[in-house]
Amino acid sequence: MKITVDVDCTPEEARAFLGLPDVRPMQEALMKQIQEQMTASLHAMEPEVMLKTWLPAGVQGMEQLQKMFWAQFAGGTRKERKE
């Protein structure tokens, strides 16, 4: 035997019928807080400030990487000449 029951109700009605809490106010409050934090973070990320923060470390890091490569290349050619 097969029994089919169709229930036509809104999500709010189903939540109330099953006794589940309404979390919409909490979600709205959290979304408002997240939006405020993101807006504040976006104002802090001006392109000029970001470049001043990232560029010196980026240039220094690139210089260190270049020195490491040159040291490896120089070491590799010395080994080949010794053989």
C-alpha positions as CSV (number, residue, x, y, z in Angstrom):
1,M,0.0,0.0,0.0
2,K,1.3,3.5,-0.9
3,I,0.0,6.6,0.7
4,T,0.9,10.1,-0.5
5,V,0.2,13.3,1.5
6,D,0.6,16.7,-0.1
7,V,1.0,19.6,2.3
8,D,0.6,23.1,0.9
9,C,2.1,25.6,3.4
10,T,4.7,28.4,3.5
11,P,8.1,27.8,5.2
12,E,6.9,30.0,8.1
13,E,3.8,27.9,8.6
14,A,5.9,24.6,8.5
15,R,8.4,26.0,11.0
16,A,5.6,27.0,13.4
17,F,3.8,23.7,13.0
18,L,7.0,21.7,13.7
19,G,7.9,24.0,16.7
20,L,11.2,25.3,15.2
21,P,12.5,28.7,16.2
22,D,12.3,31.7,13.9
23,V,15.9,32.7,13.3
24,R,15.2,35.5,10.8
25,P,15.9,38.3,13.3
26,M,19.3,36.8,14.3
27,Q,20.2,36.3,10.6
28,E,19.3,39.9,9.8
29,A,21.3,41.2,12.7
30,L,24.3,39.1,11.7
31,M,24.1,40.2,8.1
32,K,23.9,43.9,9.1
33,Q,27.0,43.4,11.3
34,I,28.9,41.6,8.5
35,Q,27.9,44.3,6.0
36,E,29.2,47.1,8.4
37,Q,32.5,45.2,8.9
38,M,33.0,44.7,5.1
39,T,32.2,48.4,4.4
40,A,34.7,49.5,7.0
41,S,37.3,47.1,5.6
42,L,36.8,48.4,2.0
43,H,37.3,52.0,3.2
44,A,40.6,50.9,4.7
45,M,41.8,49.3,1.5
46,E,42.6,52.3,-0.6
47,P,44.9,51.4,-3.5
48,E,47.6,53.9,-2.5
49,V,47.8,52.5,1.1
50,M,47.8,48.9,-0.2
51,L,50.6,49.6,-2.6
52,K,52.7,51.2,0.1
53,T,52.1,48.2,2.3
54,W,52.7,45.5,-0.2
55,L,55.3,47.0,-2.6
56,P,58.3,47.3,-0.3
57,A,57.9,43.7,0.9
58,G,57.3,42.6,-2.6
59,V,60.4,44.3,-4.1
60,Q,62.6,43.0,-1.2
61,G,61.2,39.5,-1.6
62,M,61.9,39.6,-5.3
63,E,65.4,40.8,-4.7
64,Q,66.0,38.0,-2.3
65,L,64.6,35.5,-4.8
66,Q,66.8,36.9,-7.5
67,K,69.9,36.6,-5.3
68,M,69.1,33.0,-4.4
69,F,68.7,32.1,-8.1
70,W,72.0,33.8,-9.0
71,A,73.7,32.0,-6.1
72,Q,72.3,28.7,-7.4
73,F,73.3,29.4,-11.0
74,A,76.8,30.4,-9.9
75,G,77.1,27.3,-7.8
76,G,75.9,25.1,-10.6
77,T,78.4,26.5,-13.1
78,R,81.3,26.0,-10.6
79,K,80.5,22.3,-10.2
80,E,80.4,21.8,-14.0
81,R,83.8,23.4,-14.4
82,K,85.4,21.3,-11.7
83,E,84.4,18.1,-13.5
